[in-house]
């Protein structure tokens, strides 16, 4: 059983920054997704256990950075140059048996999900 607790969301002006955190018990491949009401869950970023491999959606590449501190069992999503279209609920997720490649972007690949944290970017 993997427990995930996400935090760090809030309200920020366009161009600002926020850092999301996800406390994760267990040694897992981790991802961040986001989902707006009425829309499908969208991949944002993912990171391997070692931190040596990272994956990003094109829409956030160059603006968001995923990282992890395994000593603290925490995964981070540093979000810079935020845009109003980044407004939604963000979820962290854990994959116990990552199969590689593009599966990092698939919600179905992940086994556990955090409770979600709201990010609101005002224009």
Residue, then its C-alpha position, 0 to 999 in steps of 0.5 A: x500500500x502506497x500513501x500519497x499526500x499532495x500539498x502546495x497548491x494555491x492562488x498565484x498571478x500569471x507569471x508566478x511560481x508554485x511548488x507542489x509536494x507529494x509525500x510518498x511512502x514506498x519506492x515508486x515511479x512517480x507522476x503528476x497529472x492534472x484534471x479540469x472539470x469535465x475533462x480527461x486527466x492530463x499528464x504533466x510530468x513523471x520521474x523515476x525512483x533514482x531521479x535519473x529519468x524525467x518526462x514532461x508534457x509539451x505544454x509544461x516543458x521548460x516551465x515545470x521541473x519534477x524532482x524528488x528527495x528520497x530521503x524525505x520520501x517526497x516528490x516535487x513539481x516546481x511550476x514557473x511562468x504559470x499561465x491561467x490555462x494551468x489552473x486546475x486540480x493537480x494529482x500525484x500518482x505512484x506506479x509500482x511497476x513502471x513498464x517504460x517509455x510513453x506509459x509514463x503519460x498514461x493514467x492507467x499505468x499508475x496504481x495509487x493517487x493522491x487527493x489532489x491540490x488546487x492550483x489557480x492562476x489569475x490573469 
